[in-house]
């Protein structure tokens, strides 16, 4: 299993819903064979990981295993983009994510609809809107 996949699992765990954390550590032998395969690089240090860390890694592995091949490919692509961001860009995105998570469900839904609308626009129209937005950002 590639290290990138493991890091991606960890990011998926951190970005999505909170993990219900068990206060008890999980014995490596109690993991499913699929979980063990995905988390193999952690096998030697598994006993020394906190129960919280173990739970997060298991949740990430389960999430990964539940994805279709298409979803996994999309997640890998997004992770590669994430790796290429500067620390400042990552911090900015984390803050935006926190802000989005704090919105009421209706506002989240409205933002998702707008994002889908933008995604479906022709490339020329997207470029035009992006340019107009940038111009408005530089105005005092």
C-alpha positions in Angstrom: 0.0 0.0 0.0 1.4 3.4 -1.0 2.1 6.0 1.7 0.0 8.5 -0.3 -3.0 6.2 0.1 -2.5 6.1 3.9 -2.1 9.9 4.1 -5.2 10.2 2.0 -7.1 8.0 4.4 -5.9 10.2 7.3 -7.1 13.4 5.5 -10.5 11.9 4.7 -10.9 11.1 8.4 -9.9 14.6 9.4 -12.1 16.4 6.8 -15.3 14.5 7.3 -17.7 13.9 10.2 -16.2 13.6 13.7 -15.2 10.1 14.8 -16.8 8.5 17.7 -13.7 7.7 19.7 -13.4 4.6 21.8 -11.3 4.9 24.9 -10.0 1.4 24.4 -7.2 0.5 22.1 -7.8 -2.0 19.3 -5.6 -5.1 19.0 -4.1 -5.3 15.5 -5.4 -8.9 15.2 -9.0 -7.7 15.6 -8.8 -5.5 12.5 -10.3 -7.0 9.4 -7.9 -8.3 6.8 -8.8 -5.4 4.5 -8.1 -2.9 7.3 -4.8 -4.6 8.0 -3.8 -4.5 4.4 -4.5 -0.7 4.1 -2.9 0.1 7.5 0.1 -2.2 7.1 2.7 0.6 7.4 1.3 1.3 10.9 1.4 -2.4 12.0 4.8 -2.1 13.9 3.7 1.0 15.8 0.0 0.1 16.2 0.3 -0.8 19.9 1.9 2.5 20.7 -0.8 4.6 18.9 -3.4 6.2 21.1 -6.9 4.8 21.0 -8.1 8.0 19.3 -5.5 7.7 16.6 -6.3 4.0 16.0 -10.0 4.8 15.8 -9.4 7.6 13.3 -7.2 5.4 11.1 -9.7 2.5 11.2 -12.5 5.0 10.3 -10.4 6.3 7.4 -9.7 2.7 6.2 -13.3 1.8 6.4 -14.3 4.9 4.5 -11.7 4.1 1.8 -12.9 0.5 1.5 -16.4 1.8 1.1 -15.5 3.9 -1.9 -16.0 2.9 -5.5 -13.0 2.8 -7.8 -14.2 6.1 -9.3 -14.4 7.7 -5.8 -11.0 6.5 -4.9 -9.5 7.9 -8.1 -11.2 11.2 -7.4 -9.9 11.2 -3.8 -6.4 10.4 -5.0 -6.5 13.3 -7.6 -7.7 15.7 -4.9 -5.0 14.5 -2.6 -2.3 15.2 -5.2 -3.6 18.7 -5.5 -3.5 19.1 -1.7 0.1 17.9 -1.6 1.1 20.6 -4.1 -0.5 23.5 -2.0 1.7 25.7 0.2 1.1 25.6 3.9 -0.6 29.0 3.7 -3.0 27.7 1.0 -3.8 24.7 3.2 -4.5 26.8 6.2 -6.8 29.0 4.1 -8.7 26.0 2.8 -9.0 24.5 6.3 -10.4 27.8 7.6 -12.9 27.9 4.7 -13.9 24.4 5.5 -14.4 25.3 9.2 -16.6 28.2 8.1 -18.6 26.1 5.8 -19.2 23.5 8.5 -20.5 26.1 10.8 -23.2 27.3 8.4 -26.8 26.3 8.8 -27.9 23.4 6.6 -30.0 25.7 4.3 -26.9 27.9 3.5 -24.7 24.8 2.9 -27.3 23.5 0.5 -27.5 26.8 -1.3 -23.7 26.9 -1.6 -23.6 23.4 -3.0 -26.2 24.3 -5.6 -24.2 27.3 -6.6 -21.1 25.3 -6.9 -22.9 22.7 -9.1 -24.2 25.5 -11.3 -20.7 26.9 -11.7 -19.3 23.5 -12.4 -21.8 23.0 -15.2 -21.0 26.3 -17.0 -18.9 26.3 -20.2 -15.2 26.9 -19.6 -15.3 30.4 -21.3 -18.1 31.5 -19.0 -16.2 30.2 -15.9 -13.2 32.1 -17.0 -15.2 35.3 -17.5 -16.8 35.0 -14.1 -13.5 34.2 -12.4 -11.9 37.3 -14.0 -14.8 39.6 -12.9 -14.6 38.2 -9.4 -10.8 38.9 -9.2 -11.4 42.4 -10.4 -13.9 43.0 -7.7 -11.5 41.6 -5.1 -8.9 44.2 -5.9 -11.2 47.1 -5.7 -11.0 49.2 -2.5 
